[in-house]
Amino acid sequence: MRTKGNTSLFIATRLAFTGDKSFTRIILGLAIVGLAISTAVMILSSAIISGFKNEVHEKIFGFWGHVHIADAGVTRNFDLRPMDVSPELISKLKSVKTDDFATSDESIKGTLQSLFQTNEQHAAVTQVYPYIIMPCLLENKRDLLAGLFKGLSDDFNWKNLQRFMVAGHPPSGNHLEAQIVISKIIANKLSLKVGDRLIVSFVKDNARLRRALTISGVYNTGLEEYDERFVLGSSELLRSVLGWDENQYSGLELFAAPHTDIPALNEFIYAEILPSSMYCETIFEKFPNIFEWLNLQDINERVILQLMGLVAIINLTTVLLILILERTRMVGVLKALGASNWAIRKIFLYHAAYILLTGLLAGNFLGLGIAWLQKTTGWIKLDETNYYLSVAPIHINFWQIVLINLIAFLACMITMILPSFIVSRITPVKALRFS
């Protein structure tokens, strides 16, 4: 029997769309459902982990910026050491462009240059704000808490923190130094609300300095290690307490443009702009623990994808073997008519491909549908204390979804070649006796 190039595909199509054996139909249905669930889990795990990392990154960057500059003599985070910040230094920092320094991935730089044309769009640093951080004590009539007062300059753009405000508003008006923003955790511990007075104590030269401030707002980042300690106010208040000059601060925080290579930017600023009396570090270096924990999520994602891929392969292998055994008589007839082993194997591989594509398509609809539902309704809740977020976030990357589908299809089809070799062990005589 001479077979044409499309004979295997024709027979596989007839097998896929016709058939009167209810048992086989049930097996095929279960296989498609299993593949759909595996695909949906892979898509959802990728979307949720990607969204989780993006949201936590945005929270940290929104609160702290991307790069910190401090006096070179500072040996620990939040040490009090004045640093002279001149307008010229801030101007130099704001003038840094993405093409001033080499990125770790030159393709990123090339993409940026092709997408953006104006100098403003090429800016690597979007905002630069000086700050002062000083230890303090927070008191009400009954309780006392230790904290860190972060004093922000008058030109600070509070829009960076607006997304975290849960009550009230940032300091505003003519008396910024008399206002304070506290976290939701601190507000609950001290039983305070917007409009209440809060006594803030500072220690300088073994003397205790107390200031009565009005709570203008309450924030909640969900990052417990920050929310438990930090209150926000005016740097003018801390400067008056410390007796520092007008242009003296404990540090600068830089906000970088999207897609900027932060480590490369940090190295350029340190080598080309800063005087020897200053040093800079990325937020990744300043708070490494949380970023290392975020990087561990990539391992979780890979484990889930590999497990679901393995389940899909085992599922499809089982179905393929059932199909071959169920069609043993057909295999014998085709061999008796002169069909080659490869031509017969292709019939079952085409059939497996149909099942796989149907399962992938159903899984994409299921996974993307659940992802869309979560993104619009937020029905999956999280414990914010443990996960930094109150709602499971979703970030759908089109190319990531395409890659998941492509790798799943290729991996399954390549794996199916091995069990299809069982066809070559079936002889026409034994097959025609098979009932």
Sequence and secondary structure as in RCSB ss.txt:
>XXXX:A:sequence
MRTKGNTSLFIATRLAFTGDKSFTRIILGLAIVGLAISTAVMILSSAIISGFKNEVHEKIFGFWGHVHIADAGVT
RNFDLRPMDVSPELISKLKSVKTDDFATSDESIKGTLQSLFQTNEQHAAVTQVYPYIIMPCLLENKRDLLAGLFK
GLSDDFNWKNLQRFMVAGHPPSGNHLEAQIVISKIIANKLSLKVGDRLIVSFVKDNARLRRALTISGVYNTGLEE
YDERFVLGSSELLRSVLGWDENQYSGLELFAAPHTDIPALNEFIYAEILPSSMYCETIFEKFPNIFEWLNLQDIN
ERVILQLMGLVAIINLTTVLLILILERTRMVGVLKALGASNWAIRKIFLYHAAYILLTGLLAGNFLGLGIAWLQK
TTGWIKLDETNYYLSVAPIHINFWQIVLINLIAFLACMITMILPSFIVSRITPVKALRFS
>XXXX:A:secstr
    TTHHHHHHHHHHH    HHHHHHHHHHHHHHHHHHHHHHHHHHHHHHHHHHHHHHHHHHH SEEEEETT  
STT    EE  HHHHHHHHT BGGGS  SSHHHHHHHHHH  SHHHHBSEEEEEEEEEEEEEEE SS EEEEEEE
EE TT  THHHHTTEEEE S  SS GGGEEEEEHHHHHHTT  TT EEEEEEEETTEEEEEEEEEEEEE  S HH
HHTTEEEEEHHHHHHHHT  TTEESEEEEEE TT  HHHHHHHHHHHTS TTEEEEEHHHHSHHHHHHHHHHHHH
HHHHHHHHHHHHHHHHHHHHHHHHHHTHHHHHHHHHTT  HHHHHHHHHHHHHHHHHHHHHHHHHHHHHHHHHHH
HH  SB  HHHHS SB      HHHHHHHHHHHHHHHHHHHTTGGGGGGG  HHHHHH  
